[in-house]
Amino acid sequence: MRFLLYTILTYRKEYYLPIFEVMIKSMALTCSKDIDICIICNRSYVDDLKKNIHLNTFNNVYYHIVPEDKDLFHALMRKCDIAYFKHWSDYDKIMFLDCDIIIQDDLKKLFMKVKARSDKIYAP
C-alpha cells in the first residue's frame, strides 16, 4: 500500500519555510520513512527544501511546481492542485497537512484507519 502526504508552500517564504522545517523534523522523528511526500511549491522554495536534512530522510520527496501566489486566498486554493500531481493516482491513500502541524506519532497509523479509495477523511 502506498501513502502520500502533501503540503503547500507558495506564499510568504520567510514565514512558512521555518514553520515547515519544524513540521518535517517532527515527522522525521516519529513517522515511517515509507510515507512519500509531495510539496506543492513555487521554484523559490526548491533549493532551500533540498538542503533540509530531515526531508532527505524520506524515500520519495516530490516537488510539484506552481506559480507564486500573491495572496493568501490563492495559496489556500492550492490544496486542489494535488489532482495535477503526475503521480497522485499511484497512491492508495493521500493526506493533506498544513505546514504548521507538529507530528507526535506515526502518520501511518492514521492512514491505516481509512479504507483505501472508499472512505475519505477531511480535516481543516
KABELUR-V617544 format. One record per backbone hydrogen bond with DSSP energy under -1.0 kcal/mol. CO is the residue of the C=O (numbers start at 1). NH is the residue of the N-H. E is the energy in kcal/mol with one decimal. If there is no record, write none. Layout:
# KABELUR-V617544
CO_NH_E, CO_NH_E
This chain:
# KABELUR-V617544
2_92_-1.6, 2_93_-1.7, 3_36_-2.4, 4_95_-2.6, 5_38_-2.5, 6_97_-2.4, 7_40_-2.9, 9_42_-1.1, 10_69_-1.6, 12_15_-1.8, 12_16_-2.5, 13_17_-2.2, 16_20_-2.6, 17_21_-2.2, 18_22_-1.3, 19_23_-2.0, 20_24_-2.9, 21_25_-1.6, 22_26_-2.2, 23_27_-2.2, 24_28_-2.5, 25_29_-1.7, 26_30_-1.0, 27_31_-2.9, 33_59_-1.6, 36_5_-2.8, 37_62_-3.2, 38_7_-1.8, 39_64_-2.0, 40_9_-3.3, 41_66_-2.3, 42_45_-2.1, 45_49_-2.4, 46_50_-2.4, 49_52_-1.4, 52_56_-1.6, 54_57_-1.2, 55_58_-1.4, 60_37_-2.5, 62_39_-2.9, 64_41_-1.9, 71_75_-1.7, 72_76_-2.6, 73_77_-1.6, 75_78_-1.0, 76_79_-1.3, 77_80_-1.6, 78_81_-1.8, 79_82_-1.1, 80_83_-1.6, 81_84_-2.0, 82_85_-1.3, 85_88_-1.8, 87_90_-2.3, 88_91_-1.3, 93_4_-2.3, 95_6_-2.8, 98_101_-1.0, 106_109_-1.5, 107_111_-2.4, 108_112_-2.3, 111_114_-1.3, 115_118_-1.4, 115_119_-1.5
